[in-house]
Amino acid sequence: MDGKRKFSCYGRLAGMLACAGIVCVSLTGCSGFHLSDLNFTQSAADDGQLSGKSSGEENDRQGSGADGSAVSGSTGSTAQNAGAEAEAVQNAGFSQRLALTDADLGTVALSPEKAVDLSSVNGTLSITDPGAYTLTGTLQGSIVIDAQDQAVQLILDNASVKAMTECAVDVVSASKVIITSRDDTQNSLEDGSYTDESADENACVFSTAPLSFNGGGQLTIKGDYKDGVHSKDTVKVCGANLEIQAKRDGIRGNDGVGIRNANLTITAKKSAVKSSKSGKKGKGNIALSNSTLKAAAGEYGIYSSADLYLKDVSTDISAKIGEMEAVGTIYQ
């Protein structure tokens, strides 16, 4: 059944944090509700993996429905009372947070900085060294990042990449990759038809590493083959303006998706925003805060394989199966 509804979801960070024994960490760079308020764990091997419950949300939810309380997902999980939720959070021991660096937030660029005119590149731009790459011009080809355990930032400055037979951006290896759209610029990424349909690389922007988007410019992403954006780790969007068209999912983060202070317009034949790690403790959560999402989807507007957290989010979603779905619990 087609469903279309426009509404705002307002979560509450309430005064029962003391009961849970949790102190929220405030990050600079983006105002409003912070992804760091959502008890995320981080390990040396898996930087920025989503995990746990929201400290404020967990302790301030009772019942279910549109009054800002927990809502069960498709598995039929039910909301506990506030005291039981507080105890559950405390016992879980989620003391670490999702690490949002200044580079994630767009307040500083990685170094060293290098300028690349894409119009001078023949076919493939290969990046193996860490740092920030300011990209201008047009590339008929792809960008391949193989930086091992080092971080790479792509700063798009009126840049356009149109791949012919592969991903527009293919992250083979890196500790993380940040894609920044410079203020007052128009940028685009588009993939092509794939020669190997069995390959893992199935998105316009594909990554095996944590992937972040930021910047005040406009970025249009066209996934002509399957996904628009797909990370086998996490996808974080902070302060970015993204327009995504995809033959499958718009944004897909296997381990989770975090969106904050962002404006998203997504058209997808399957789900607009999706996580896919199910049955893995601490994986697959989706969190949106202080953002707008306009989506037209053939399946779900948002589909979380774990929990879904919403805070000050304005949505306009048209989806054939459902606007929002979570295997775990929806907190809004």
N, C-alpha and C positions, 0 to 999 in steps of 0.2 A: 504494500500500500504506500502511495506517495504521501510524504508528510512534509509540510513546510510551516515553520513557526519562527518568529523573530522574538528574541527575549534576551534579557541580561541575567547572568548568574552572579549573585553576590555571596561569597563565602564570608565567614566571620572568624577572625583570629581573636579568641576570647580569653578571659582572665583565669582560665583553669590550668595554665602552663605550669604553675607551681605544683599542682597535684601530680602532673606527669613528670616533674623534675627535669624539665627541658628548658634550655635557654636558646632563643632564636638568635641567629647571627645575621646582622644587617650588612648588605653589600652596597658599595657605592657604584654609581654609573647608571643605574636604572632605578627610578623611584617606584613606589607602590609595593605591592605584595612581592616578596622575593622567592625565587625557587629554593633558596637556602632555607626558607621556613618549612620546607617539606621534608624533613628528615631523610636525606639521601645518604647512602653510604658511598665510600670511595676507597679503593684499594690501589696499591702501586701497580698492579697488573691491569686493572680496569678503571682508568681515570674517568670519573663522571658517570658512573652507572647509577641509574635510578633505583632507589630502594626505600621501603618503609612507608609510614603514614605521616600525614601532616600533623605536627604537634598541636597547633591550635585547632585544626579541623577535627582531629581525633577526640579532643576533650570537650567539644562544644556541639556534639551531634546527638540527637535523640530522635527516634521515630523515623519516618520517611515522608517524602513528598516535596512540595514546592516551597516549603517554609525555610529552606536552607539546611535541611537535614540530610542524613545519609540515605541514598537510594540504592537498592539492591541491583546487581547486574543480572546477566542472563542465567547465572548459576544458582540464583535464588538466595545468595548470601544476605543476611539481615543485619540491620544496624543494631549495635549494642547500646546500652545506656551509657551516659557520659562517664560514670565512674568505672565501668568495665572497660571502656575504650582507653581511659587514662591509664589504667593498670596494664592493659595490653601493650600500649606504647612504651611504658616504663620498663616492662619486662623484656621487650624486644631489644632494648639497649642501643637504639640508633642514635649514636652520639656524634657521628660525622655528617657532613653536608655535601651536597653536590658542589663541586669546585667550579665556580664561575670566575675565570681570570679576567684581568683587565682587557686582554685581547678578545676574550669571548664577548665582553660587553661593548667592545669597540672604542674604549677610552685610550688605547695605546696600540701601536702596531708592533709586530715582532721585528727583530733586527737580525741580520742586516737587511736593509731595504734595497730592492733591485727593480729597475724599470724595464718592462718588456713591451715592445710594439708587436702585437699579435700579427699585424699585417706582414711582418717580415719573417714569420715562422712558416716553414713549409711542412704541413701535415700535422706533426705532433710536437707539442711543447713538453719536454721531459724535465721534471723537477726532482732532483735527488738531494739537494742541499736545503738546510732549514732556513727560515727567515720569511720576510714579506716580499711579495712580488706584485708590483703595481702594473696592471694590465690595461693597455689601451688598444684601440683598433679592432680589426675583424680577423678571425681565424676560421678557415675552412679545414677543420680537423679536430683534434682533441688535446686535452691537457692530462698528462699522466704523472701522478705524484708517487714516488717510491723513495721516501725519506727515512725508512726504517723506524727508529724510535725517536724521531725529531719532529718538531712542530712546523707547519707551513701555513702561511696566510696568503690568500689571493685577494688583492684589493682591486676591485673592478671600477675602472674610470672610463665610462662610456665604452665598455668592452662587449664584444659579441663573439660567441663561439658556436659554430654549427658543425657538428660531427657528421660524418658520412656513414660509417659502418660500426660505430662504437659509442661509448659514453662521451658526453661533452667534457666531464671531469671524472677521472677514474683514479681513486685513491687506493693504490696497491698496498702501501704501508706508510704509517706515520704515527706519532704519538697523538696528534690531533690535527685537524685541518679547519681553518676559519675562512669563510668567504664573506668579504666585506664589500658592500656597495657604497662607494663614496657618495657623500651628500650631493644632491642636485645632479645626479647622473642617471642615465637610462642604460640598463645592461640586459643581456639576454644569453641564455644557454639552451641549446637544443641538440638532442641526440639524433641518430639516424637508424636505418635498418641494420640489424645485427647479422654478422656472418655466422656466428656460433650461438644459436638460440639456447643451447644447454649451459652456457657460461653463467657464472654467478653475477657478472656485471649486467644488471637488468634495469638500469635507471639512467636518466640524463646526468644526474650527479650521484655517483656510486662511491661508497667508502667502506673500507674494512675497519676504519678508525673512528673515534668520536668526531662528529661533524657539527660545526657551529655556523650560523648566519647572523650578521649584524650590519649596521650602517644605515644611513638615512636616505640613500638612493633607492631607485626602483630596480628590482630584479625579476625578469620573466623567465620561467623555466618550463620547457616543453619536453615531456617524456613521450616521444612519438612511438617508442617501442613498448615500454611497460611503465615503471614508476617515474615520477618526477624526481624525487629525492629518496635515496635508500641508503641507510647506514646499517651495517651489521652490528654496530655498537649503539650509541645514542645520537639523537639529533637535538640540538639546542638552537632556538631562534630567539634572539634578544634585540628588540628595537629595529627589526628589519621589515621591509615592505616587499612581500613576495606575491607574485601571481604565478600560479602553477596550473598547467594542463597536463593530464596524464592518462595513458591508456589503461593503467591499472590503479595503483595508489598514488595519492598526491605526495604525502610525506610519510615515510615508513622508517621507524627506528626499531630495530629488533629488540634492543635492551630498554628502550623507552624514548619518550619525546618530552622536551620541556620548552614551553613557549611563553615569552614574557614581553610586554610592551611592544607587540608586533601587530602588523596589519596583513592579514592573509586572505587571498581570494583563490579558491581552488576548485577546479573542475576535474573530476576523476570518475572513471568507469566503475571503480570499486569503492574504496574508502578514501576520504579526503585526508584524514590523519589517522595513522595506525601504528600500533606496536604489535609484535608477534611472538615475543618470548613468553611462553606460558609454562607453568609448572616449574619455573625456576625462581627460587626465593630471591626477592629483591630485584627482579627483572620485569620489564614490560609495563611499568607505570607511565601514565601520561598526565602532565600538569600544564594548565593554561592559566595565565593571570594577566590582568590589565591589557587585554588584547581584543582584537576584533577578528572574527572568522566568518567569511561568506563562502559557502560551499554548495556545490551541486554534485551529488554522488550517486552512483548506481547501486551502492550497498549502504554504507554508513557514513555519516558526517565525521564522527569520531568513533574509533573502535580501539579499546584498550584490552590487552590480553591479561592485565592485572587490574589495578585501581585507576580511577580517573578523578583528578582534582581540578575544580574550577573556581576561580576567584576573580570577580570583576571582569567577566568576559561577555562581550556582546556578540551574539551569533545570529546568522541568517542562513539556515541550512535547509536544503531540499534534498532528501535522500529517500530512495525507494524502499529500503528495509527499515531503517531507523536513524534518527538524528544522532543519538549517542548510545553507546553500548559498552559495558565493561564486564569482563568475566568476574572481576572482584566487585568493588563498591564504588559508586559515584558520590563524591563529596562536592556539594555546591551550596 
